[in-house]
Amino acid sequence: MKAQVLLELDEIFPAIQSAEMAVTLNPRSPNSLQTLGRGQIAIGEIEMAIISFSKALHITPDSEEIRNEDLCWAVDLRKEKNERQKNNESDTKE
């Protein structure tokens, strides 16, 4: 809960630290993993966020929010990032 509040206050690094502590204390907490993933996205760690969301989904496979919102969001961000990188590489080759 503390990590979620910190994210709402845009205190990203303290939120991530709090979520990491929560995951350390209870690695099977889907809420902690979900919050950690959201924090990781906020700092641009998309791959790490996908892992966190995937772990949360593995624990609660019926979670529509994790599957259809968080994980899809992270995968879409990864696709956009990869497309930008490809475009930048093709621009530098020309």
Buried (B, 14 or more C-beta within 10 A) or exposed (E): EBBBEBBEEEBBEBBBBBBBBBBEEEEEBBBBBBBBBBBBBBEEBBEBBBBBBBBBBEBBEEBEEBBEEBBEBBBEBBEEEEEEEEEEEEEEEE
